[in-house]
Amino acid sequence: MKFTGTVWDSVGRCGFSAGEVVDLSLVITADGIPVLAYKDDMNSLKATVMKFAESGDTPLPIVNIPSEFAILNIYPNPFNPSTTISYELSIGNLVSINIYDIQGRLLETLYEGHMNAGQYNMLWDANGISSGVYLLRMQAGNDIRTQKLLLLK
């Protein structure tokens, strides 16, 4: 998660069902989103978005913000004829999701545009495409992730 130069302001402590108690801090993300954040046992940052209704009285559901840009899972892989691509974005960004053949030729653009921070699933339907190895290339801002896909017919 990318943060602005905003100083962490301690806002209290929170207890979890397992008995763990953590210090909560108010943080502003690079996108200007206020979040409640804490560090887990591995000292990894965890955060949730704070959202409130227009009246300011009723909280809306809390949304988890991923801590990094990542391809989480491609299932099934190998696949025939479609596979689900799960990924997450830690901040809103311009995103491109492309499929390339093993020789580096662009085969298909699955998405190109702005996406907000969050977790996503996307289906790739490879009907009409030959069996073989393909590369999924995802770019969010300057960050790039690549994953191999195996289409078997």
Z-matrix of the N, CA and C atoms (Angstrom, degrees):
N
C 1 1.446
C 2 1.519 1 107.99
N 3 1.292 2 118.19 1 134.02
C 4 1.458 3 122.34 2 179.99
C 5 1.522 4 109.12 3 -98.78
N 6 1.323 5 116.30 4 134.17
C 7 1.450 6 120.95 5 -178.07
C 8 1.514 7 110.35 6 -118.60
N 9 1.312 8 115.73 7 155.25
C 10 1.453 9 121.55 8 173.39
C 11 1.518 10 107.53 9 -78.88
N 12 1.303 11 117.97 10 -174.06
C 13 1.452 12 121.79 11 179.22
C 14 1.513 13 112.45 12 -76.60
N 15 1.322 14 118.01 13 8.48
C 16 1.451 15 121.66 14 -178.51
C 17 1.524 16 110.68 15 -61.68
N 18 1.322 17 115.95 16 132.50
C 19 1.459 18 121.13 17 179.18
C 20 1.518 19 108.85 18 -74.33
N 21 1.308 20 116.59 19 141.15
C 22 1.451 21 121.11 20 175.76
C 23 1.518 22 108.60 21 -67.74
N 24 1.311 23 117.92 22 128.36
C 25 1.457 24 123.17 23 175.00
C 26 1.511 25 107.92 24 -108.91
N 27 1.330 26 117.01 25 118.69
C 28 1.460 27 120.13 26 178.62
C 29 1.520 28 109.06 27 -66.43
N 30 1.338 29 116.16 28 130.34
C 31 1.456 30 120.12 29 -178.63
C 32 1.528 31 111.71 30 -116.51
N 33 1.326 32 117.97 31 0.52
C 34 1.458 33 120.19 32 177.74
C 35 1.506 34 112.67 33 138.74
N 36 1.327 35 114.31 34 -165.06
C 37 1.460 36 120.99 35 -178.69
C 38 1.526 37 108.63 36 -124.02
N 39 1.328 38 115.44 37 155.10
C 40 1.459 39 120.86 38 -177.54
C 41 1.519 40 108.34 39 -134.59
N 42 1.321 41 116.93 40 135.13
C 43 1.452 42 121.61 41 176.44
C 44 1.512 43 111.03 42 -101.91
N 45 1.337 44 116.52 43 142.87
C 46 1.453 45 122.49 44 177.85
C 47 1.524 46 109.46 45 -106.91
N 48 1.330 47 116.88 46 165.75
C 49 1.464 48 121.08 47 -176.37
C 50 1.527 49 112.55 48 -61.61
N 51 1.318 50 118.35 49 -25.68
C 52 1.465 51 121.34 50 179.74
C 53 1.523 52 111.32 51 -81.81
N 54 1.332 53 117.67 52 2.56
C 55 1.458 54 120.88 53 178.22
C 56 1.521 55 113.96 54 93.52
N 57 1.328 56 117.41 55 -6.17
C 58 1.463 57 120.78 56 179.63
C 59 1.531 58 109.90 57 -72.45
N 60 1.325 59 115.64 58 139.43
C 61 1.461 60 121.61 59 176.39
C 62 1.526 61 107.57 60 -120.13
N 63 1.339 62 117.02 61 132.25
C 64 1.466 63 121.50 62 -178.92
C 65 1.522 64 109.79 63 -127.45
N 66 1.333 65 115.81 64 155.97
C 67 1.454 66 122.02 65 174.15
C 68 1.521 67 108.40 66 -83.96
N 69 1.324 68 116.90 67 130.70
C 70 1.455 69 122.16 68 177.09
C 71 1.516 70 109.60 69 -99.56
N 72 1.328 71 116.11 70 143.15
C 73 1.451 72 121.83 71 177.58
C 74 1.518 73 109.37 72 -130.85
N 75 1.318 74 116.27 73 149.59
C 76 1.456 75 121.94 74 174.67
C 77 1.515 76 107.62 75 -92.88
N 78 1.337 77 116.42 76 125.43
C 79 1.458 78 122.34 77 -175.98
C 80 1.520 79 108.32 78 -132.24
N 81 1.322 80 117.27 79 148.72
C 82 1.462 81 122.41 80 174.79
C 83 1.527 82 107.53 81 -109.20
N 84 1.342 83 117.30 82 124.22
C 85 1.461 84 120.90 83 179.15
C 86 1.523 85 110.29 84 -74.12
N 87 1.334 86 116.03 85 171.35
C 88 1.460 87 121.44 86 177.66
C 89 1.527 88 110.98 87 -62.00
N 90 1.338 89 117.33 88 -23.61
C 91 1.465 90 122.20 89 176.92
C 92 1.520 91 112.50 90 -84.21
N 93 1.362 92 116.85 91 -0.81
C 94 1.454 93 120.36 92 -179.42
C 95 1.518 94 113.62 93 81.62
N 96 1.333 95 117.16 94 18.92
C 97 1.459 96 121.61 95 -179.07
C 98 1.529 97 108.97 96 -92.56
N 99 1.342 98 118.29 97 126.11
C 100 1.463 99 119.38 98 175.80
C 101 1.525 100 109.67 99 -75.58
N 102 1.329 101 116.66 100 133.12
C 103 1.460 102 120.80 101 178.94
C 104 1.517 103 110.40 102 -133.22
N 105 1.320 104 115.53 103 151.95
C 106 1.453 105 121.54 104 167.55
C 107 1.517 106 105.33 105 -92.66
N 108 1.324 107 117.19 106 128.23
C 109 1.455 108 120.42 107 -174.24
C 110 1.521 109 110.69 108 -130.41
N 111 1.329 110 115.70 109 152.49
C 112 1.459 111 122.34 110 173.87
C 113 1.516 112 107.52 111 -150.86
N 114 1.318 113 117.05 112 165.91
C 115 1.456 114 121.31 113 177.23
C 116 1.518 115 108.69 114 -108.69
N 117 1.349 116 115.78 115 137.30
C 118 1.463 117 119.55 116 -179.32
C 119 1.523 118 110.28 117 -86.13
N 120 1.350 119 117.40 118 -171.95
C 121 1.471 120 122.27 119 -177.12
C 122 1.516 121 112.87 120 -60.48
N 123 1.333 122 117.44 121 -26.80
C 124 1.463 123 121.79 122 179.94
C 125 1.520 124 111.00 123 -90.78
N 126 1.327 125 117.44 124 8.96
C 127 1.466 126 124.47 125 -178.40
C 128 1.523 127 111.92 126 63.99
N 129 1.341 128 116.09 127 22.60
C 130 1.462 129 121.12 128 175.23
C 131 1.520 130 108.68 129 -86.19
N 132 1.310 131 116.11 130 143.41
C 133 1.457 132 120.86 131 -178.91
C 134 1.523 133 110.36 132 -78.53
N 135 1.311 134 116.29 133 132.87
C 136 1.457 135 123.38 134 175.00
C 137 1.522 136 106.38 135 -123.85
N 138 1.319 137 116.98 136 143.82
C 139 1.463 138 118.96 137 -177.39
C 140 1.517 139 110.31 138 -150.84
N 141 1.327 140 115.60 139 155.06
C 142 1.451 141 122.41 140 172.71
C 143 1.513 142 108.81 141 -132.49
N 144 1.314 143 116.20 142 144.19
C 145 1.458 144 121.65 143 179.90
C 146 1.522 145 108.78 144 -74.72
N 147 1.332 146 116.23 145 139.18
C 148 1.461 147 120.46 146 174.33
C 149 1.516 148 107.37 147 -99.26
N 150 1.322 149 116.65 148 121.29
C 151 1.461 150 120.71 149 178.39
C 152 1.519 151 108.47 150 -128.10
N 153 1.317 152 116.25 151 139.25
C 154 1.454 153 120.03 152 179.02
C 155 1.517 154 109.14 153 -131.62
N 156 1.307 155 115.83 154 150.21
C 157 1.457 156 121.59 155 179.55
C 158 1.526 157 109.30 156 -68.64
N 159 1.320 158 116.07 157 166.73
C 160 1.463 159 121.99 158 -179.33
C 161 1.522 160 112.41 159 -53.49
N 162 1.321 161 117.58 160 -38.35
C 163 1.463 162 120.68 161 -177.46
C 164 1.522 163 111.45 162 -70.50
N 165 1.323 164 117.18 163 -19.27
C 166 1.451 165 120.80 164 -178.35
C 167 1.521 166 112.42 165 82.56
N 168 1.322 167 117.87 166 -3.20
C 169 1.462 168 120.70 167 -176.08
C 170 1.527 169 113.22 168 -96.34
N 171 1.319 170 116.67 169 -37.06
C 172 1.453 171 120.69 170 -172.26
C 173 1.529 172 110.92 171 -105.83
N 174 1.336 173 117.60 172 116.74
C 175 1.468 174 118.37 173 178.02
C 176 1.525 175 111.36 174 -69.99
N 177 1.312 176 115.98 175 143.54
C 178 1.460 177 121.81 176 173.14
C 179 1.528 178 107.88 177 -89.23
N 180 1.320 179 118.32 178 169.72
C 181 1.469 180 119.57 179 179.92
C 182 1.530 181 111.81 180 -57.33
N 183 1.319 182 115.49 181 144.31
C 184 1.469 183 121.32 182 177.70
C 185 1.526 184 108.05 183 -83.61
N 186 1.331 185 116.59 184 139.49
C 187 1.454 186 123.07 185 -178.20
C 188 1.523 187 108.44 186 -116.18
N 189 1.331 188 117.52 187 129.93
C 190 1.462 189 120.07 188 177.33
C 191 1.518 190 109.96 189 -73.46
N 192 1.329 191 115.74 190 137.40
C 193 1.461 192 121.21 191 175.87
C 194 1.524 193 107.54 192 -104.54
N 195 1.331 194 118.30 193 122.44
C 196 1.466 195 120.07 194 177.26
C 197 1.527 196 110.91 195 -60.57
N 198 1.326 197 115.77 196 152.34
C 199 1.456 198 120.03 197 -178.20
C 200 1.523 199 112.83 198 -88.66
N 201 1.343 200 118.32 199 -9.72
C 202 1.460 201 120.57 200 -179.41
C 203 1.527 202 111.06 201 -156.68
N 204 1.324 203 115.36 202 168.58
C 205 1.461 204 122.09 203 172.95
C 206 1.524 205 106.14 204 -87.83
N 207 1.337 206 117.10 205 122.04
C 208 1.460 207 119.29 206 -176.43
C 209 1.522 208 111.18 207 -155.57
N 210 1.343 209 114.88 208 150.36
C 211 1.456 210 121.64 209 166.12
C 212 1.521 211 104.46 210 -87.63
N 213 1.329 212 117.26 211 117.26
C 214 1.458 213 121.16 212 -175.25
C 215 1.519 214 112.85 213 -83.10
N 216 1.336 215 115.74 214 -45.64
C 217 1.450 216 119.57 215 -174.37
C 218 1.520 217 109.71 216 -163.55
N 219 1.306 218 115.38 217 147.71
C 220 1.464 219 121.76 218 170.58
C 221 1.522 220 105.02 219 -126.14
N 222 1.330 221 116.13 220 115.01
C 223 1.450 222 119.45 221 -173.18
C 224 1.523 223 111.32 222 -138.33
N 225 1.288 224 119.47 223 131.33
C 226 1.464 225 126.28 224 -7.83
C 227 1.527 226 111.06 225 -78.82
N 228 1.286 227 116.71 226 160.73
C 229 1.470 228 123.13 227 176.21
C 230 1.522 229 106.90 228 -155.98
N 231 1.338 230 118.02 229 105.49
C 232 1.462 231 131.78 230 11.37
C 233 1.527 232 111.51 231 -66.39
N 234 1.363 233 114.38 232 158.72
C 235 1.458 234 120.41 233 -175.54
C 236 1.514 235 111.87 234 -142.78
N 237 1.338 236 115.27 235 163.30
C 238 1.454 237 123.53 236 174.68
C 239 1.513 238 107.99 237 -163.43
N 240 1.271 239 123.35 238 121.18
C 241 1.455 240 128.52 239 -11.31
C 242 1.528 241 112.91 240 -96.96
N 243 1.374 242 118.06 241 0.13
C 244 1.464 243 117.85 242 -177.29
C 245 1.522 244 110.80 243 -133.73
N 246 1.328 245 115.40 244 158.00
C 247 1.461 246 121.99 245 179.19
C 248 1.519 247 109.07 246 -142.61
N 249 1.312 248 116.22 247 152.81
C 250 1.462 249 121.89 248 178.59
C 251 1.521 250 109.17 249 -103.80
N 252 1.321 251 115.59 250 130.31
C 253 1.463 252 122.98 251 -179.61
C 254 1.530 253 106.95 252 -106.65
N 255 1.326 254 116.84 253 118.45
C 256 1.464 255 122.26 254 177.68
C 257 1.522 256 108.56 255 -106.23
N 258 1.331 257 115.87 256 133.05
C 259 1.463 258 119.81 257 -178.46
C 260 1.515 259 109.77 258 -151.49
N 261 1.333 260 115.88 259 166.91
C 262 1.454 261 120.96 260 179.28
C 263 1.517 262 111.05 261 -139.18
N 264 1.323 263 114.41 262 149.00
C 265 1.463 264 122.73 263 177.15
C 266 1.517 265 108.39 264 -121.05
N 267 1.331 266 117.47 265 133.67
C 268 1.463 267 120.84 266 -179.58
C 269 1.526 268 111.82 267 -84.98
N 270 1.334 269 116.90 268 -24.04
C 271 1.468 270 121.03 269 176.75
C 272 1.526 271 108.21 270 -140.29
N 273 1.322 272 116.45 271 157.24
C 274 1.452 273 120.21 272 174.24
C 275 1.517 274 109.39 273 -65.06
N 276 1.325 275 116.45 274 141.41
C 277 1.452 276 119.88 275 -175.04
C 278 1.528 277 110.15 276 -163.89
N 279 1.331 278 115.97 277 166.92
C 280 1.465 279 121.37 278 168.69
C 281 1.519 280 106.64 279 -74.10
N 282 1.329 281 116.36 280 130.35
C 283 1.465 282 121.83 281 -174.35
C 284 1.514 283 109.40 282 -127.44
N 285 1.333 284 115.61 283 138.75
C 286 1.466 285 120.04 284 169.73
C 287 1.523 286 107.99 285 -129.32
N 288 1.328 287 115.05 286 136.23
C 289 1.464 288 121.74 287 179.58
C 290 1.520 289 106.39 288 -126.95
N 291 1.334 290 116.06 289 114.27
C 292 1.457 291 121.93 290 -174.08
C 293 1.523 292 111.12 291 -128.39
N 294 1.320 293 115.72 292 151.52
C 295 1.464 294 123.37 293 173.74
C 296 1.526 295 107.73 294 -112.07
N 297 1.336 296 115.56 295 129.81
C 298 1.465 297 122.47 296 178.73
C 299 1.517 298 109.52 297 -120.13
N 300 1.337 299 116.54 298 151.21
C 301 1.458 300 118.94 299 171.79
C 302 1.521 301 108.05 300 -79.55
N 303 1.309 302 116.73 301 175.02
C 304 1.472 303 121.01 302 -174.10
C 305 1.537 304 112.42 303 -67.20
N 306 1.341 305 116.91 304 -16.80
C 307 1.459 306 120.45 305 177.92
C 308 1.531 307 112.21 306 -92.48
N 309 1.342 308 116.31 307 5.09
C 310 1.457 309 120.15 308 175.09
C 311 1.519 310 115.61 309 88.79
N 312 1.333 311 117.18 310 8.66
C 313 1.462 312 120.04 311 178.27
C 314 1.527 313 110.02 312 -84.38
N 315 1.329 314 116.05 313 134.98
C 316 1.462 315 120.89 314 177.71
C 317 1.521 316 109.14 315 -65.48
N 318 1.329 317 116.33 316 123.52
C 319 1.457 318 121.72 317 -179.36
C 320 1.532 319 110.66 318 -99.13
N 321 1.349 320 115.97 319 -43.61
C 322 1.456 321 119.62 320 -175.99
C 323 1.528 322 110.23 321 -159.07
N 324 1.325 323 116.25 322 140.28
C 325 1.463 324 122.03 323 171.98
C 326 1.520 325 107.10 324 -99.87
N 327 1.345 326 115.68 325 116.93
C 328 1.464 327 120.24 326 -178.70
C 329 1.525 328 111.72 327 -85.12
N 330 1.337 329 116.34 328 -31.95
C 331 1.461 330 120.17 329 179.83
C 332 1.517 331 109.49 330 -159.70
N 333 1.332 332 115.30 331 143.33
C 334 1.461 333 121.14 332 172.60
C 335 1.519 334 107.47 333 -151.06
N 336 1.330 335 115.89 334 117.65
C 337 1.458 336 120.69 335 -178.92
C 338 1.512 337 111.13 336 158.58
N 339 1.327 338 116.34 337 -169.68
C 340 1.470 339 121.20 338 -179.04
C 341 1.529 340 110.30 339 -87.11
N 342 1.333 341 115.97 340 139.94
C 343 1.462 342 122.68 341 174.21
C 344 1.520 343 108.43 342 -131.75
N 345 1.321 344 116.30 343 143.45
C 346 1.453 345 121.80 344 175.57
C 347 1.524 346 110.47 345 -81.27
N 348 1.328 347 116.43 346 163.70
C 349 1.459 348 121.16 347 175.26
C 350 1.521 349 109.07 348 -58.56
N 351 1.342 350 116.28 349 143.03
C 352 1.456 351 120.62 350 178.26
C 353 1.513 352 111.94 351 150.91
N 354 1.326 353 115.61 352 -177.72
C 355 1.458 354 122.08 353 176.50
C 356 1.521 355 109.15 354 -103.56
N 357 1.338 356 115.52 355 142.00
C 358 1.457 357 121.25 356 -175.52
C 359 1.522 358 110.67 357 -137.10
N 360 1.331 359 115.45 358 155.94
C 361 1.461 360 123.68 359 170.75
C 362 1.514 361 107.54 360 -127.48
N 363 1.318 362 115.48 361 138.78
C 364 1.468 363 121.12 362 179.11
C 365 1.524 364 108.15 363 -136.69
N 366 1.320 365 116.35 364 137.05
C 367 1.456 366 121.55 365 179.14
C 368 1.529 367 109.53 366 -97.03
N 369 1.339 368 116.39 367 132.20
C 370 1.461 369 120.24 368 171.63
C 371 1.518 370 107.18 369 -110.21
N 372 1.328 371 115.79 370 117.17
C 373 1.454 372 122.73 371 177.45
C 374 1.515 373 107.51 372 -98.09
N 375 1.328 374 116.35 373 112.31
C 376 1.460 375 121.54 374 -175.80
C 377 1.527 376 112.09 375 -101.42
N 378 1.330 377 117.26 376 25.94
C 379 1.469 378 120.05 377 174.83
C 380 1.520 379 109.20 378 -57.74
N 381 1.305 380 116.71 379 136.74
C 382 1.458 381 121.10 380 178.91
C 383 1.520 382 113.42 381 84.04
N 384 1.313 383 118.02 382 2.91
C 385 1.471 384 122.03 383 178.92
C 386 1.523 385 107.96 384 -109.14
N 387 1.324 386 116.89 385 141.02
C 388 1.465 387 122.63 386 -177.98
C 389 1.516 388 111.83 387 -68.61
N 390 1.339 389 114.89 388 154.64
C 391 1.463 390 120.51 389 172.36
C 392 1.519 391 109.41 390 -58.04
N 393 1.320 392 116.09 391 147.45
C 394 1.454 393 119.20 392 177.59
C 395 1.526 394 112.42 393 156.42
N 396 1.324 395 114.26 394 -176.71
C 397 1.459 396 122.42 395 178.91
C 398 1.522 397 108.24 396 -95.67
N 399 1.317 398 115.83 397 131.87
C 400 1.465 399 122.41 398 179.05
C 401 1.520 400 109.46 399 -129.25
N 402 1.312 401 116.10 400 158.42
C 403 1.458 402 121.19 401 -179.86
C 404 1.519 403 110.33 402 -116.28
N 405 1.319 404 115.66 403 129.35
C 406 1.450 405 122.65 404 172.29
C 407 1.525 406 106.10 405 -93.15
N 408 1.327 407 116.49 406 124.74
C 409 1.465 408 121.20 407 178.04
C 410 1.520 409 107.91 408 -121.31
N 411 1.331 410 115.34 409 118.16
C 412 1.460 411 120.96 410 178.25
C 413 1.517 412 108.44 411 -114.24
N 414 1.319 413 115.86 412 134.08
C 415 1.457 414 121.15 413 177.04
C 416 1.521 415 108.66 414 -128.65
N 417 1.337 416 115.35 415 130.75
C 418 1.462 417 122.75 416 175.09
C 419 1.521 418 106.07 417 -128.81
N 420 1.337 419 116.22 418 107.48
C 421 1.466 420 119.19 419 -173.96
C 422 1.509 421 108.74 420 64.69
N 423 1.341 422 117.47 421 -124.38
C 424 1.467 423 122.01 422 178.91
C 425 1.525 424 113.09 423 -95.72
N 426 1.336 425 117.67 424 -3.30
C 427 1.467 426 122.15 425 -179.11
C 428 1.516 427 110.06 426 -87.74
N 429 1.332 428 115.77 427 135.99
C 430 1.472 429 121.77 428 -179.07
C 431 1.523 430 109.26 429 -128.88
N 432 1.332 431 115.72 430 135.94
C 433 1.460 432 122.47 431 174.59
C 434 1.521 433 107.56 432 -127.85
N 435 1.351 434 115.56 433 142.37
C 436 1.461 435 121.27 434 -179.68
C 437 1.518 436 109.06 435 -131.93
N 438 1.328 437 115.98 436 140.97
C 439 1.465 438 121.09 437 179.70
C 440 1.523 439 108.66 438 -140.72
N 441 1.335 440 116.54 439 142.11
C 442 1.460 441 121.76 440 179.28
C 443 1.527 442 109.99 441 -85.41
N 444 1.342 443 115.77 442 139.56
C 445 1.459 444 123.37 443 176.74
C 446 1.529 445 108.75 444 -122.30
N 447 1.326 446 116.98 445 141.61
C 448 1.451 447 120.75 446 179.12
C 449 1.529 448 109.38 447 -122.27
N 450 1.335 449 114.89 448 112.68
C 451 1.459 450 121.90 449 178.93
C 452 1.530 451 108.07 450 -96.68
N 453 1.346 452 115.89 451 119.23
C 454 1.479 453 121.75 452 178.82
C 455 1.520 454 108.77 453 -117.60
N 456 1.322 455 116.99 454 129.74
C 457 1.470 456 120.47 455 177.38
C 458 1.497 457 110.29 456 -118.39
